[in-house]
């Protein structure tokens, strides 16, 4: 573990998830606005691995709504997405 959250640490953690799950479709990665999630290395990694960034607004981490997801909160979007996969 490192004592500070850096873009390298965030990328390494996400890389482990990509290796394990091997997503076939585009995946949304939700984060806050800290510097490690807005770095060019982070954005390049997302693009190279078919991942899409989603960031909450500053100070708005309780009930977020996203226009990309029909104004659903991330929790509700994930719940509906998981239910849609059960029929597959």
N, C-alpha and C positions, 0 to 999 in steps of 0.2 A: 504494500500500500504506500501511496505517496502522501505527503503532508498537505499538498495543495492540489486542488482540482485543476488540471491543465487540459488543453485540447487533446494532447497525446493520451492521457488517461481516459478521457471520454471516448475517444476513437477506439482505443484498445478494448474497452468494455463493449462497445457496440459491435466491433469486429468479432468478438467471441459469440455474440448473439447471431450475427449473420452466418458465421461458420456452422453453428449448431442447427439453426432453423432452415437455412438455405432457401430463403423466400423466392418464389417463382414470379410473384406479382409485385407491383410497386407497394412499398410499405411506408406509412407515415410515422415519423419519429417526432414526438412532442417533447419540447424542452422549455426552459425559461430563457431569459435574455442574457444570461451570463456570458462573459467573453469567450469561454471555450466553445460555446455553441454558435457563435457568430464568426468564428475564425475562418479563414479561407481554406485551411486544411480540413476542417469539419465539413464545410460545404462541398469540397471536392470529394471527400469520402462518401458523403451521401449520394452525390450524383453518380459516382463510379459504381455504387452498389444498388442502384434503383430504389433509393430511399428519398422521401420527401420531408423537408423540414416543416414543422409546425411550432410556432412560438406563442406563448401566452404574452399578453401585454404586461407591462411592468405593474406590479402590485395587484394583479388580477389572477390569482392562482386558486381561487375557491370554486367559482362557477363560471368556467370559460365557455364561450360559444364560438363556433367556427363557421363562417360562411361556406367554407369548403365542404363541410359536413352537414348541410341543411340546418345550421344553427343548433346542432346538438352539442352537448358537453362531451369532452373526450371519454368520460366514463360511459355515458349513454351510447355513444357511437360504438365503442368497443363491445358493449353488451349486445347491441343489435347485430354487429358484425359476427360475433361468436355464434349467435343464434342462427344467422344465415348459413353458417358453415355446417351446422348440425344436420341440415337436410341434404348435404352433398355426399 
